[in-house]
Amino acid sequence: MRPAITAGAHGAPGPQAPRTRKDSEILARLLPYLWAYKWRVAVALAFMVAAKLANVGVPMVLKELVDAMAPQPGSPVAVLLVPVTLLLGYGLLRFGVSMFTELRELVFAEATQGASRRIALETFQHLHGLSLRFHLDRQTGGMTRDIERGVRGLESLISYSLYSVVPTLIEMALVLVILSLKFDLGFAAITLVALVLYIVFTVTVTEWRTHFRRQANEFDSAAHTRAIDSLLNYETVKYFNNEPFESRRYDESLDRLRRARLKSQTSLSLLNTGQQLIISVALVAMLWRATQGVIDGRMTLGDLVMINAFMIQLYIPLNFLGVLYREIKQSLTDLDRMFNLLEKEREVADVPKAPALNLKGPPSVEFRDVVFGYDPRRPILKGLSFQIPAGRTLAVVGPSGAGKSTLGRLLYRFYDVQQGAVLIAGQDIRQVQQDSVRRSIGIVPQDTVLFNDTLTYNIAYGRTGASEAEIAEVVRAARLDAFVALAPQGLQTPVGERGLKLSGGEKQRVAIARTLLKNPPILILDEATSALDTANERAIQAELEEVARDRTTLVIAHRLSTVVHADEILVLDEGVVVERGRHDDLLRRGGRYAQMWSLQE
């Protein structure tokens, strides 16, 4: 039975429409991650200012060098007239620009990488804390792409703003002050007008073309999602010879991505052409004015060289302003998408100051008047009530869609019931910590999904840190030792993506082994031996019955032969109990259970 994921008006919320934040909100949201490294930020900013002061000093020293050579141009003794201190100063300033820039990056690298690590970890932990409904609705390829781009966006935002935009603004301010003080205001006016025109044009065109980039990202995520989904379902594609169909679907996504990227590139060319036109006009105007000043004797040749050097130093980083602005906007967009993931509300959350589940030995489990539906318009369980006494075994049987597997999901608190309560040892699981509830339960699921790692890793996942002797013991108990003995790499054998290198029976035995290793007081067996052959099923069934003897056990089964020894059997149909009792009693009644037994026999 698969849960419907569309919620009604009175039920759990369906997928939330992402909220688009303002850039200032995103920056405010990001600030706490950087504030943890405030001293590094301060030192990095100091190095950045020092680098820009050194950079502005280079043209000024170059001017003095040129003017010092002016008295006797071409003379062999001209070099002797150049003050040695100017040469040394020029070299030191050049070195200082590089040194302070590298020191800034060295100091700030820890802040950038630390903030990236923290935000990625928080997102990862938050996603694990979201409800099963969210994970059934998600598209893994697109979501992982959002996380990847969000982390990269954080690094890009810091890099572009701190290493490019802010230093350029500082240098612009310094140059405008120098031009205003040293020469007439005309130079500063031309520079300022050109800078304003340049920035306004760049921001306007970049804003216009941003939706092309955003569209390209959406198509990129869609193509990535389709590719991942298709590759994860490799066997299904092969079963139905649908390689051409999958290729067509992927190609459609790639074609949409291609068209969006072409639009983005065309608009980028327009942006670059306009930027170069503004820069060229401004440079010509500045140099023409400086040349006139030299001719009129108001300025020296060194002044002309200094102005030209200032303009080159200013406009080289400005050449990339469009790219920087676009990348910063894109980084903010990517961070916004990741913050949307971080702000997804938990459908199932602990109440404030919830205590841990208090257990002393095997607990009782009770479903009390439980009403639940994945979609409230289609209830699955309708006022269900039953109790599993401490240390006893209760089996639930019935047709597909009756609500059997839903019991395990509610017991794990993947969802909260709409009415009624689920209690463990008399404690409502909504009032205690989820983590403590899940620590007390072990499950052998019907569909076992394994990590793409070794047998040891997957078995030890039941209790990380278990010793080799403990792992070997549960391997024997799960009747997995014969397979391990024949495997070339033993317990270090890789199981492949989702365990696809193992047979269904082998995967199920791995699931049994890791649950035995967890050693929980409550055990859920959801068709725990459905993929095993008869001989192994009987052997493992006997082992499971032995393990369940000291535990409170819920058995969910289709095959009635696996539940004959249960202390009580519930026959569930359309969310209600239609029969209950022990195996022999139910057979004697000749009701629904007896009919199911006859059909299976």
N, C-alpha and C positions, 0 to 999 in steps of 0.2 A: 504494500500500500504506500503510495507516494502522497505526501501532504500537498494540499493546494496552498499556494503562497500569496493569493490575493486576499487581503483582509477586508472585512466589511466595516461599516461605519462604527460598529460598537465593539469591534475586536481589536486585536493587535494591529498596529500601524503597518501599512504596506511600505514599499520602497519610498523613501523620502526624496522629494525634489531637491537637488542641491541648491544652496543659497549662494548667490554671487556676492562676494564682499568687495568693498572699495579697497583700493591699493593701500590706503592708510590703515584700514582694519587688518589687512594681511601683515603689514609691517609691525603693527602693534602686537599681533598674535605671535610674531617671530621674535620680538624683542626679548622675552624672558629666556629664550634659549641662548642668546648672545650675552645677556646680562651676567650669566654665570661666569663669563670670562672677561669681566669689565676691565680688569687691570691690563690684560693683554690687548684689549681694544684700545685703551688709552695710550699704551706704549706704541702700538702700531700706528695710531693717528699721529703721534709725535714724530715718528720716523717718516710718515708720509709728508708732513709739512716740511720737515728738514730736506727731504728729497726734492720737493718743489722749489724751495728756496735756493737750493744748489742748482737746479735746472734753470731757474730764472737768472741766476748769477752768471751762467756760461756766456750768453750773448753780451752781457755787460763787460765781462773780462775780454771777450773777443773784440769788442769795440775799442777798448784801451790798447790792445795789442796792435790793431790796425792803425790807430791814431799815432802810436809810438813809432811806427815805421814810416809815417807820412813825410817827415822832413827830408829824407834822402831816399826816395823809392829807387830800388834797383842797385843801390850802392852796396859794395861788399861789406861796409862797416855798419849797414843798417841793423843787422842782427845784434850788434853790440849795443845799439841804442835801446833795444827792447829790454825793459826791466825784467830781470830774471824772476822776480817775485810774481809778475803777471803770468809768465809761462807756468811757473809752479802752481799758481792759483788756478789757472785754466785746467791744468791736469788734475789737481785735487778736486775741483768742482765736478769735472766729468766723472772721476772715480766716486765722488760723494753721491752723485745721483744714483749710480748703480748700487753702491753699498747700502744706502738708506732704503732703497726700493727692496733689495733682497732681505734686509733686516726686518722690514715691515712684513713681508710675506712669511718669513721664518717665524716671527712672533705670532702672527695672526693665524698661521696654519692650524695650530692646536685648537683655536676657537672655532674655526670653520669645520674642521673634521669632528670635533667634539659635539658641536650643535647638530651636525648631520647624523652622527651616530645616535644621539639622544632622541631626535625626532623620528628617525626610522624605527628605533626600538619601541618608542611609545606607540607608533602606528601599528607595529606588529603585535604588540601586547593588546592593544585595543581591539584589533580585528579578531584575536582569539577570544576576547571577552564578549563579542557580539553574539546575538542569538542564532540558533540554527536556521531560523527563517531568512535572516540576512544572507547566510552562506548558501542556502538553496537558491536564492535569487541572484546571487552575484555572477559575474563573468570573470573567471580567474585571470585570463589573459589581459583584459582591460584593466582590472584592478591592480595587478602587479606592475603594469605599465605606469599607472598613475603614481604608485609608490616610488618606482624607479625615477620617474621624471620629477617628482616632488623633491626627492633627496638631491638629485642633480640640480634642480632649480634653486634650492637653498644655496648650494655651493656657487652657482653661477651668479645669483643675486649679490652675494657678498663680494665675489671676485670683481664683477663688473662695477658695482657701486663704489666699493672701497679702493679698488685698484685703478679704476679708469675715470668714472664720472666725477667723484669728489675731488681727486687730484687735479683734473682738468678745470673744474670750477675754481679751485684755489689758484691755479696758475693764471687763469683768465683775470681774476681779481687783481693779482700782483702785477700783471702786464698792464692792465688799464691804469693802475695807480702810477706805475713808472712812466708810461707814455704821457699821462696828464701832468706830472710834475716836471719831467725833463724836457718835454716839447710842448707845442701848443695843443689846445684841446681838440683840434681837428683830427689828429691821429687817433685819439681815444674815441672820438665820435664815430669815425669810420669803422673802427674795430668793434665798437659796441653795437652799432646798427647792423653790421654784417653778422655778428654773433646772434643777435635777437632774431634776424630774418632766418638765419640758418636753423636755429633751435625751433622756431615756430613752424617753419616748413617741414622739418624733420618729424616733429611730434605730430603735426596734422596728417601728413602722409602715412606715417607709421600707424597712427590710430585707424586710419581708413583701411590699411592693409592687414590689420591685426586679425580681422575675422577670417581672412584667407588662411593665415597660419593656424588659427584655432580650428578651422574646418579640416585642415590637413592633419592636425593632431587627432581629431575625432576619427577620421578615416584610417589613420595609422593604428589607433587602438582597436578599431573594428577589424582591420585586416589581421592584426596580431591575435585578437581573440579567436577569430575563425581558424587561423592556422593552429593555435594551441589546442583548440577544441577538437579539430580534425585529427591531429597527431595523438592526442590522448585516447581517441576512439579508433585507433589504427585498425584493430581487429574487426570492428563493426564495419568500417569502410571496406575492408577486404571481403567480409562475408557477403556483401551485396554488390560487389564490383562497382563501387561508386567513386573510384579515383577520378574519373573525368568530371563527375558532378562536383566533387570537392574542389578540383582545380578551377572549374568555372566560377564557383562561389568566391574562391580566394582571388581569382583574377579580376572579378567585378570590384572587389574591395581595393585591389591594387590600382585599377583604372581610375576609380574615384580619387584615390590618393594622388595619382599622377596629375590629374586635371587640377586638383587643388594646389599642388606644388608648382605647377606651371603658372597659375594665376599669381601665386606668391612671388615667384621669380620675376615675372613681368613687372609687377608693381615695385619690386626692389630695384630693378633697372631704372625706372622712372625716378625713384627716390635718389639714387646715386647721381644721376645726371643733374638733377636740380641742385643737389648739394655742391657739386663741382662748379656749377655756374656761379653760385653765390660766392664761393671761396675765390674763384678766379677774378671776379670783378673787384672784390675787396683787396686782393693782393695787388692788382694793377693800380688801384686808387692809392693805396698806401705807398707803393714804390714810386709812383709818379710824384706824389707830394714830397717824399724824401729826396728824390733826385733834384727836384726844384730847389729844395732847401740847400743841398750841396752846391748847386750852381750859383745860388744867391749868396753863398757864404754863411748862411745861418746855421748850417749843419756841417759836420765833418763826414768824411768817408766812413769812419767808424760808426757814426750814427746810422748811416744807411745800412751797413752790414748788420748792426744790432737790431734794427727794425725788421729787416728781412729774416733774421734768425728767430726773432720773437714770433713772427707770423707763421713760419714753418713749424716751430714748436707747438703753436696753438692749433694750427689747422690739421696737422697730422692726426692727433687724437680725435679732433672733430670729424674727420673723415669717417670715423667709425661710430659717430654718435647715433646714426640711424640704426646700425646693427646693435649697438649697446642698448638703446632705448627699446628696440624690439625684443632683445633677449631678456632685458629686465622685466618688461611687460609679460613676456612668455613665462619667465621664472615665477612671477607673481601669480599668473594663471595656474601654473603647475602646482605651486604651493597651496593655492586655494582649493584645488581638487583634492590634495592630500589632507588639508585641514578639514574638508568635508567628510573624508573617511574618519578622521579623528573625532569628529563631532557627531557621528552617527549615534543616536541614542540606543542604549542597551534596553532591549525589550524585556529581558529578564535581568533584574538587578537586585543586589542585596539591600535589605532595609538598613537604615543607619544603625551602626553599632550592633550589627547582628552577631550573636554568639556562634561558636562552633557547635556542630552537632555533637551531642553528648551520648556516647555509646558505652555500654558495659556488657561485652559479649555480643552474641548474635541478637539483633533487634527485631522487633515485630515491624511489619509493613502493612499500612492500611490505606485503601482508597475509599474515601467517605463521600458518597453522593456526588461523584465527579461528573461534571458536564464539561466537554471540551470539543472544539472543532478547529481545524487549521483555518477554515473560513467559518465564521459564526453562523452564516446562512446554511451551512451543511455540517451539523454536529456529528462527530464520530462516536463519542462516548455520551450516553444519555442517562445520567444519574447512577453511574456505576458504583457499587459498594462491595468490597470484599476485604478480608484480612488474612495475612500470612503470619501465623504465630512464630515467635522467635525460634530459630533453628529448624523450621519445618520447610517442606517443599510444596509449592502450589504450581499447578500447570494450567495454562490457558490454551484452549484449542478452539478451532472454528474456521469458517471459510475465509478466503482472502477478502480484505476490506472490512473485516469485523471490528478492527481496532486493536489487534493484539500487539503489534509492534509499537503502537502509540503509548502503551503502558510503560515500556522501557524509556521512551523519550521523556515522559512526564516524571518518571522516577528519577531520572538524571537531571531533571529540571531544565531541559532544553526549551521547554515552553512552560508557562503558568496556566493552571486550569482556569476556566471562566467561572465555574461554580464548584463548590465543594472544597475538598482538601486532600492532599497526599501527605501521610504522616509516617515518619520513621521513629520507632521507639516512642510513640506518642507526641512527637514534635513535628509541627507543620513545617515542611521543608522550605516554605516561603519566608519563614521567620529566622532561619539559620543561614550560615555562610554556604554558598554554593560549593565552594572548594571542599569543605568538610563533607558535604553530601556525596560528592563524586569520588572522594578518597575512600569512602566506605562501600562503594559499589564496584563490582567487576562484571564485565559483559563479554560473552562470546557471540559476536554478531553473525547474522546470516550471511552478509556480504562483507568479507574481510578485505580491507584495503591496507596494503603494507607500504612502508617507506622504501624508496629506492636505495637500499643499503644491504647489509649482510643479515644472515639469519640471526646472528648474535645480537645485533643492534635491535632488530624487530622483537625478539623475545625479551631482551633486557629492557625494552621500553615499558614493560609492565611494572618494573621497579628499577629505575636507573641506579646504578651503583651496586647491583646484585653481584655476588661472587660467581666465579666460574662453576663452583660446586653446586650452587643453587640453580644456575641455569641448566647444568647437566641433569639435575634431578627432575626439573619440570619437563625437559626434553624427553626423558624416559616416561614420565607420567602421561605425556601427550602422545605417546607412541610415535615420536618423531626420530628416535635414535637410529632406526634402520635406514631411513633416508639420509640422515647426517653421515652415517658410516659409509654409504655409497657415494656421497657427493665428493668430488675431487678436492674441494677446499674445506670440507667439513662445515663447521659452524660459520666459517668466514665466506661461505658461498653467497654471492650477490643474488638478490631475489628479483631485480629488475623493476621497471616502472610499475607502481601499484601492485607489485608482486606477481607480474605476469609470467615470470620464468617458472613459477611453481604451479602445480595442478590445484584444482579447487580443494581437494582433500588435504593437500600439504599446507595450503594457506590456512585452512580451518584449524589444523593441528597447531600451527604457529600461534593462532589467536587463542587457542586453549592454553598453550604453554605460557604465554605472557599474562593471561588472566590468573593462572595458577600461581605465577610468580608474584603478582600483585597481592594475592592472599587476602581478599576483602571479606568482611563479615556478611555482605549481601551479594548474591550471585544472580545474574540474569543470563539464561541460556536461550538465545533466540535462534532456533533451528541450528543448534550448535554442531550437529553431526550430519547435516543434510547433504554435504558434499562427499561423505565418506562411503566406502564400500561396506558391505554387510559385516564382514569379519572385523574390520577396524572399528566400525560403528559400535558393535557389541562390546569390543574391548574398551574403547574410550568411554562408552556409556557407563560401563561398570566403574571406571575410574572417576567419572564425573559424579556418579551417585555416591561414591566414597568421599569425594571432596565436598559434596553438598551436605553431607551428614551433619557437619558442625556449623552450617551456615543457613541463613534465611535465603531460600532460593525461589526465583520466579522462572518457570520454564515456559517458553513460547514455542509451540510445535504444530506442524501439520501431520507428521507421522505419529500416530497414536501409540505405536509400539515403544516410543521413547518416553512415554509419560505414565506407563502402567503402575510404576512404583511410587508415584506422587502421593503425598498425604491427602491432597484434595485436587480435583480437576474442575475447572470452570469451562463451560461451553459458551462461547461468546458469539453473538450474531447481531449485527447492526447496532453495536454499542451497548447491548444489554446482555445480562446473564440469563440464558434460557434453561440451563441445567447445571447442577453442581453436585459433587460427591466423589467417592473413590471409584476406581476403575471397575471393580466387580459389581458394586451397587448400580452404577450407571448402565452396565450391560444388562443387568436383571430388569431394569425399568423398561428397556426396549424403546427408548426415546431417540433424540437426535444423536447422542453420542453412540448409541448402539448401531444406528444406521451408518454413521461414519466409519465405525469399526468394521462393519460387514463389507462396506465398499472397499476398504483398504485390504481386508483379508482376501 
